[in-house]
Amino acid sequence: MRELRSQPEGRERSGSVTDFVGRRRELKELREDIARTGLDTLSGRKAKAPRARVLLVAGRPGSGRTTLAETFVREVADQYPDGVLRTRLTAPGGETVATERALRGLLAELGQRTPPGAGEDELSSVLRTALQERRAIILIDDAADPHQVDAMLPDTPECLVVVTAEGPLTGIPDVRPCTLGGLDTVSAVGMLARRIGDTRVATDPRAAESLAEACGGQPAALELVGGWLAARPKAAVADVAKQLHDMPGGAGGPLGRAFRLVYDSLPQPAQRTLRLLPLAPAGLVDSHTASALAGCSVAAAQSTLDDFAGLGLVRHAPDGLFLLPGSLAPMLQALLEAKERPAEVQLARARMLERTVRLLHSCRAMAVAEGDDPDAELQELLDGLPRALRFPDRRAAAVWLDTRLPALTAAASLAVADGELDTLARRLVAALVRALADHRGTAEAAPELYGLHRLVLDVAERRGLHREQAAALLNLADLDAETGRTQEALERYRAALDAGRAANDPYATGRAMESVGGAYQELADWHRASDWFGRALAQALSRGERADEARLYGRLGNVHTYAGRYGDALRSWRAAAAGYRKLADVPGQAKALSEMARIQEYAGRPEESLHTCREAVELARRAGDQRLQAALQVRLADTLDRLGDPAAARLHRSAADRLLGDDPAACEIRSGSD
């Protein structure tokens, strides 16, 4: 089994696990809790089902709960050979991450495909099944709702679940929290020494202890103050300790005072950039996001973010990303609301979304430009982009899309929820849908596409945009149909038909009627299927849409065949063949005639089937469709066998063998054409 290394959405780390100091007692308690007897057993009750042991690290944001959990997981990881899965349930801005999204992330790391549109219960069941035979750790960071945690608990005692949260997990049995306060003085001073060097601490140890006390032993506060001192080698530790002690009591506690110290020392442009970072979706920031928010160059934004990382205001993450610590988000949000006018905030958000749209166009253009059929319009768009917005190659664009996907989907959700940026929201969703489809393919990207189409539907319904509403409903229904939710698809196709009629959109109404017929066909309701295909056909005939006419005659022919109405089926396929002939579509005509031959055989008319099949073989030969030609040769052989001409039948089977050669699917054709 492969090792699991899930990277969660916007995961905060309160310092690096390699810089971990103190907390030895807490680590010992957590290790002991793994083997602790369950409460149900102690009280004499039999547990309902064996489940994973759940360990809780509880503490306020900034207490170092994530770092402790990461350190503990690293220490016990060798006992769980199937690796570590990670997810985060609260975004840095305080928004709860949807349970479905968190479950999909865990399943993706396990290599499990998830059907688009699947709900929490189904995804939870799939996760439990996938973990049934594994010994793995699930690290759930920043949980706020016990119900979300419960949905992720494996039904096997061989797995371990480690949760960080601010308070208890009420409702989940047999969980004893490891509650964190501040670091002891020795550990707090040790953390400072890691940031500013042993020499400065040894020069004035009492000042270092006083500074640790002023920070309340909080790792996040110590990180900020240590970063501030590291950037100022000549600053005295004692002066900083006195400055923090002298701050007013209402400054937000030790963390608030440490943040104020760092924030006030920044130049005004950097202060404004920092204030705007809470607008970054999912707490994920890169140079483009910061540049668009602040209205500065990408190079200046990168330099500012590097400075912020040195001060502990953001955390470094792979692939050029930075994470906004959740412990700082409330203070930054308060500054944003106090210092920035609403119009300026909205403008910054719009700049960020516009930049994201342009990057998505650039990302998609790289996929299309290196494909078999380059898109001239996209290439022209790419040529018009500044160098800073271009990707060097398709791989770089794909990596950007993968690593930014949590932020991109969050940006789309926030844009839709905003309500005042609907035009930008629709453009962003459309660009993300196309980029995902071109880089991953529609089938692989289906779960993400499902959520994006739902966002489009939200905007369309809110704004009364019937055409967009119909398109979103059709897309969602198609995904429902592909995953076997035929009844749900049918309801959405009907809703799309209503929206298409309200928009007076003949394409949407025709497409919806045909799709309703297809859903009824899947449900084996041949009468309703033929009725709806007939309605779609009538509209196509009235509009002179010849390609649609030929296709719909064929769909009617299929339904009549399934229903055993061979006369109606022959008439429909004859009309389809005539339509393809008028369109000069030789392959389409050949396939229509091959279906006619099959139905004639079903109807007990082998001589007619033989004649039609020979005509279809000639058309397939002209079209260059060797597989269809071979299938028809096999059908001819079967018919000739039934007519008592085995010698001619052998000739046609030999012809089929020559056409198929080493085709791996040849055995299916050779076994019979029906």
Residue pairs with C-beta under 8 A, 6 or more apart in sequence:
1 81
1 82
1 134
2 83
2 111
3 82
3 83
4 82
4 83
4 84
4 85
4 109
4 110
4 136
5 83
5 84
5 109
6 84
6 85
6 86
6 87
6 105
6 106
6 108
6 109
7 86
7 318
8 86
8 87
8 88
8 105
8 141
9 87
9 88
9 91
9 97
9 101
9 105
9 282
9 284
9 406
9 410
10 88
10 91
10 92
10 282
10 283
10 284
10 323
10 324
10 406
10 407
11 66
11 86
11 88
11 141
11 323
12 66
12 88
12 92
12 141
12 142
12 283
12 315
12 323
12 324
12 325
12 326
12 327
13 66
13 67
13 70
13 315
13 323
14 62
14 63
14 64
14 65
14 66
14 67
14 219
14 220
14 223
14 325
14 327
15 64
15 67
15 191
15 219
15 223
16 67
17 67
17 70
17 71
17 74
19 191
19 194
20 67
20 68
20 71
21 183
21 187
21 190
21 191
21 194
22 183
22 184
22 186
22 187
22 188
22 190
22 191
23 64
23 68
23 71
23 180
23 183
23 187
26 57
26 68
26 178
26 180
27 68
27 71
27 72
27 75
29 178
30 55
30 57
30 72
30 162
30 178
31 72
31 75
31 76
33 53
33 55
33 176
33 178
34 53
34 55
34 76
34 160
36 176
38 47
38 174
39 173
39 174
40 46
40 47
40 173
40 174
41 47
49 155
50 155
50 156
50 157
51 153
51 154
51 155
51 156
51 157
52 138
52 153
52 154
52 155
52 156
52 157
52 158
52 159
52 160
52 161
53 157
53 160
53 161
53 174
54 149
54 153
54 161
54 162
54 163
54 169
54 172
54 174
54 175
55 72
55 160
55 161
55 162
55 163
55 175
55 178
56 163
56 164
56 165
56 168
56 169
56 175
56 176
56 177
56 178
57 65
57 68
57 69
57 72
57 162
57 163
57 164
57 165
57 177
57 178
57 180
58 65
58 164
58 165
58 166
58 167
58 168
58 177
58 178
58 179
58 180
59 65
59 164
59 166
59 179
59 180
59 181
60 166
60 327
61 166
61 220
61 325
61 326
61 327
62 218
62 219
62 220
62 221
62 255
62 325
62 327
63 180
63 181
63 182
63 218
63 219
63 220
64 180
64 183
64 218
64 219
64 220
65 164
65 165
65 180
66 141
66 142
66 164
67 219
68 178
68 180
69 139
69 141
69 162
69 164
70 139
72 162
73 84
73 137
73 139
73 162
76 137
76 160
77 83
77 84
77 137
79 135
80 135
80 136
80 137
80 159
80 160
81 135
82 134
82 135
82 136
83 136
83 137
84 136
84 137
84 138
84 139
85 106
85 109
85 110
85 136
85 137
85 138
85 139
86 138
86 139
86 141
87 97
87 102
87 105
87 106
87 138
87 139
87 140
87 141
87 152
88 97
88 102
88 140
88 141
88 142
89 96
89 97
89 99
89 102
89 140
89 141
89 142
89 143
89 144
89 145
89 148
89 149
90 96
90 97
90 142
90 143
90 144
90 326
91 97
91 282
91 283
91 326
91 410
92 278
92 282
92 283
92 323
92 324
92 325
92 326
92 329
93 278
93 283
93 329
93 333
94 326
94 329
94 330
96 144
96 145
96 148
99 120
99 147
99 148
99 151
100 118
100 119
100 120
100 123
101 409
101 451
102 148
102 152
103 114
103 120
103 123
103 124
103 127
103 151
103 152
104 114
104 123
104 447
106 127
106 138
106 152
107 114
107 123
107 126
107 127
107 130
108 114
110 127
110 130
110 131
112 126
112 127
112 130
114 123
114 126
114 447
115 122
115 446
115 447
115 483
115 484
116 446
116 447
116 449
116 450
116 479
116 482
116 483
117 447
117 450
117 476
117 479
117 480
117 483
117 485
117 488
118 126
118 447
118 483
120 151
123 151
124 151
124 152
127 152
127 154
128 153
128 154
128 155
131 154
131 156
131 159
132 154
132 155
132 156
134 154
134 156
134 158
134 159
135 158
135 159
136 154
136 159
136 160
137 159
137 160
137 161
137 162
138 152
138 154
138 159
138 160
138 161
138 162
139 162
140 149
140 152
140 161
140 162
140 163
140 164
141 164
142 164
142 165
142 326
143 149
143 163
143 164
143 165
143 169
144 165
144 166
146 169
146 170
146 171
146 172
147 171
149 161
149 163
149 169
149 172
150 171
150 172
152 161
153 161
153 172
154 161
163 169
163 175
168 175
168 177
169 175
169 177
181 217
182 188
182 216
182 217
182 218
183 191
183 212
183 217
183 218
183 219
183 222
184 217
185 209
185 212
185 213
185 217
187 217
188 212
188 215
188 217
188 222
189 201
189 205
189 208
189 209
189 212
191 219
191 222
191 223
191 226
192 201
192 208
192 211
192 212
192 222
192 225
192 226
192 229
192 237
193 200
193 201
193 208
194 226
195 222
195 223
195 226
195 227
195 229
195 230
196 226
196 229
196 230
196 237
200 208
200 229
200 237
201 208
201 237
203 237
204 236
204 237
204 238
207 236
207 237
207 238
207 241
208 237
210 238
210 241
210 242
210 245
211 225
211 237
211 240
211 241
211 244
212 222
213 241
214 241
214 244
214 245
214 254
214 257
215 221
215 222
215 225
215 244
215 254
215 258
216 253
216 254
216 255
218 254
218 255
218 258
220 255
220 258
220 312
220 325
220 327
220 328
221 254
221 255
221 257
221 258
221 259
222 258
223 312
224 255
224 258
224 259
224 261
224 262
224 311
224 312
224 313
225 240
225 244
225 258
225 261
225 262
226 312
227 262
227 310
227 311
227 312
227 313
228 235
228 240
228 261
228 262
228 265
228 311
229 235
229 237
229 240
230 310
231 310
231 311
240 261
243 261
244 254
244 257
244 258
244 261
247 257
247 260
247 261
251 257
251 260
252 259
252 260
252 331
255 327
256 331
259 328
259 331
262 311
262 312
262 313
263 271
263 274
263 335
266 274
269 294
269 296
269 304
270 304
270 307
270 308
272 294
272 339
272 340
273 290
273 293
273 294
273 296
273 301
273 304
274 308
274 313
274 332
274 335
275 332
275 335
275 336
275 339
275 340
276 290
276 293
276 294
276 336
276 340
276 345
276 348
277 285
277 290
277 293
277 314
277 324
277 332
278 324
278 329
278 332
278 333
278 336
279 293
279 336
279 345
279 348
279 349
279 352
280 289
280 290
280 293
280 324
280 352
280 407
281 407
281 408
281 410
281 411
281 413
281 414
282 406
282 407
282 410
283 323
283 324
283 326
283 329
284 317
284 321
284 322
284 323
284 324
284 404
284 406
284 407
285 305
285 314
285 321
285 322
285 323
285 324
286 305
286 320
286 321
286 322
286 404
287 298
287 299
287 301
287 302
287 305
287 320
288 298
288 301
288 355
288 356
288 359
288 388
288 389
289 352
289 355
289 407
290 296
290 301
290 302
290 304
290 305
291 297
291 298
291 300
291 301
291 355
292 348
292 351
292 352
292 354
292 355
292 356
293 348
293 349
293 351
293 352
294 301
294 304
294 348
295 348
295 351
296 304
298 388
305 314
305 322
308 314
308 322
309 315
309 316
309 322
313 325
313 328
314 322
314 323
314 324
314 325
315 322
315 323
315 325
316 322
316 323
317 323
318 403
319 399
319 400
319 403
321 403
321 404
324 332
336 345
340 348
346 420
346 421
349 418
349 421
350 421
350 424
352 411
353 411
353 415
353 421
353 424
353 425
353 428
354 424
355 389
356 408
356 411
356 428
356 431
357 424
357 427
357 428
357 431
358 385
358 389
359 389
359 400
360 408
360 428
360 431
360 432
360 434
360 435
361 378
361 381
361 382
361 385
361 431
362 382
362 385
362 389
362 390
362 391
362 397
363 391
363 397
363 398
363 400
363 401
363 435
363 439
364 378
364 397
364 431
364 434
364 435
364 438
364 439
365 375
365 378
365 379
365 381
365 382
366 382
366 391
366 393
366 394
366 396
366 397
367 394
367 397
367 398
367 435
367 438
367 439
368 374
368 375
368 378
368 379
368 438
369 375
369 378
369 379
369 382
369 394
370 393
370 394
371 438
382 390
391 397
391 400
394 439
397 439
398 439
401 408
401 435
401 436
401 439
405 448
408 432
409 432
409 448
409 451
409 452
411 428
412 425
412 428
412 429
412 432
412 452
412 455
413 455
415 421
415 424
415 425
415 428
415 429
416 422
416 425
416 429
416 455
416 458
416 459
418 425
419 462
422 459
422 462
422 463
425 455
425 459
426 456
426 459
426 468
429 452
429 455
429 456
429 459
430 456
432 452
433 449
433 452
433 453
436 445
436 448
436 449
436 452
437 445
437 449
439 445
442 449
446 479
446 482
446 483
449 475
449 479
450 476
450 479
453 472
453 475
453 476
453 479
454 472
454 476
456 468
456 471
456 472
456 475
457 469
457 472
457 473
457 476
459 465
459 468
460 466
460 468
460 469
460 472
461 469
466 499
466 500
466 502
466 503
466 505
467 499
467 500
467 503
467 505
467 508
469 496
469 499
469 503
470 496
470 497
470 499
470 500
470 503
470 505
470 508
470 512
471 508
473 492
473 493
473 495
473 496
473 499
474 492
474 493
474 496
474 508
474 511
474 512
474 515
476 492
477 488
477 489
477 490
477 492
477 493
477 496
477 515
478 489
478 515
480 486
480 488
480 489
480 492
481 489
481 515
481 518
481 519
481 522
486 519
486 522
486 523
487 523
489 515
489 519
490 516
490 519
490 520
490 523
493 512
493 515
493 516
493 519
494 512
494 516
496 508
496 511
496 512
496 515
497 508
497 509
497 512
497 513
497 516
499 508
500 506
500 507
500 508
500 509
500 511
500 512
501 509
506 539
506 543
509 539
510 536
510 539
510 540
510 545
510 548
513 532
513 533
513 535
513 536
513 539
514 532
514 533
514 536
514 552
514 555
516 532
517 528
517 529
517 530
517 531
517 532
517 533
517 535
517 536
517 555
517 559
518 529
518 555
520 526
520 528
520 529
520 532
521 529
521 555
521 558
521 559
521 562
524 562
526 559
526 560
526 562
526 563
527 563
529 559
530 556
530 559
530 560
530 563
533 552
533 555
533 556
533 559
534 556
536 548
536 552
537 549
537 552
537 553
537 556
540 548
540 549
540 552
541 549
546 579
546 582
546 583
547 583
547 585
549 579
550 576
550 579
550 580
550 583
550 585
550 588
550 592
551 576
553 572
553 573
553 575
553 576
553 579
554 572
554 573
554 576
554 592
554 595
556 568
556 572
557 569
557 570
557 572
557 573
557 576
557 592
557 595
557 599
558 569
558 595
560 566
560 568
560 569
560 572
561 569
561 595
561 598
561 599
561 602
566 599
566 602
566 603
567 603
569 599
570 596
570 599
570 600
570 603
573 592
573 593
573 595
573 596
573 599
574 596
576 588
576 592
576 595
577 589
577 592
577 593
577 596
580 586
580 588
580 589
580 592
581 589
586 619
586 622
586 623
587 619
587 620
587 623
587 625
587 628
589 619
590 616
590 619
590 620
590 622
590 623
590 625
590 628
590 632
591 616
591 628
593 612
593 613
593 615
593 616
593 619
594 613
594 616
594 620
594 628
594 631
594 632
594 635
596 612
596 616
597 609
597 610
597 612
597 613
597 616
597 632
597 635
598 609
598 635
598 673
598 674
600 606
600 608
600 609
600 612
601 609
601 635
601 639
601 674
606 639
606 642
606 643
607 643
609 639
610 636
610 639
610 640
610 643
613 632
613 635
613 636
613 639
614 636
616 632
617 629
617 632
617 633
617 636
620 626
620 628
620 629
620 632
621 629
626 659
626 660
627 659
627 660
627 663
627 665
627 669
629 659
630 655
630 656
630 659
630 660
630 666
630 669
631 656
631 669
631 673
632 673
633 652
633 653
633 655
633 656
633 659
634 652
634 653
634 656
634 669
634 670
634 672
634 673
635 673
635 674
636 649
636 652
637 648
637 649
637 650
637 652
637 653
637 656
638 649
638 672
638 673
638 674
640 646
640 648
640 649
640 652
641 649
653 670
656 669
656 670
657 666
657 670
660 666
660 669
660 670
663 669
